[in-house]
Amino acid sequence: MEFLRLGPKGYVAEIFSSFQGEGPYVGRRQIFVRFAGCNLNCVYCDTPYAKEHTKLCSIEFHSGERREVKNPLSVTQVADSVRRLLTPDVHSVSFTGGEPLLQDAFVVAVAKSLRERGLSTYLETNGFSAERLSNVIKLFDFAAIDVKLREHLPSDEGYENLYENELKCVRIAIESGVETIVKVVVLGKGDLGDVKKLCEDISEFATAAPNFYFVIQPVTSPNGIKLSASDLYGFSEAAGEFFKDRVMAIPQVHKLLKAP
């Protein structure tokens, strides 16, 4: 699947304000810029509407009203939409997807504009390209890298290259001094061996990193999670062998809150 790298314009699925539902900043208010287009087909994807370039972008206003505007958007359109949603409790602006790194030139332009306005920036990525992450990482305060396990994807084709890039992205983020969050979604107890391997593979450069967290995220529905607490203890203990007290097991809280 090919996606255009438009530079000063880009495809955005939606811009809205909500609570961060994943990772160590769960419950913190963020403004989300959800980029449209993704290069993966994860079996647990919960934003299928953002997989392709969309004709329209849904933009929330402070009143809660949403309006649709035509894609692609300019940097000014995105920055102004974020500014209108600012409230005193906003922690940062999340660049999420889809997959933001597919539009890395546009991400750079938007992140520069927001940082010039004094806003913190938070990148959520599948880490498919270490090269593209290198292009943007200096413009972010936080980087959450969602490392995929083999069974997350419908095909093994290209998995080794994806995994290698994800590991490189974790290293790049850590070495850039960005607060780095590795998130791994777990579907069941059978994922434990792969999680142990991931921990071992990144331990060389992540164990001593001062601003690093390892997040285990059980697949979550509005009705809860399938994995038991005892199952999650096993994942947490395995990761704790490498990362001690920087390991967290957190479901997708925004789903439980029925927030966007």
Protein Blocks (a to p, Z undefined) as FASTA:
>chain_A
ZZddehjaccdfbdcddddfehjkgoiacdddddeddfbdcfklcblmlmpccfbdcddd
fkopacdddddddfklmmmmmmmmpcfklmbdcddedjfklmmmlmmmmmmmmmmnopac
ddddehlamklmmmmmmmpfbdcdddddfklpcbfghklmmmmmmmmmmmmmmmnopacd
dddddfbfklmmmmmmmmmmmmmmmmmpmbbcddddddddfkbcfbdfklmmmmmmmmmm
mnommbccdddfklmnopZZ
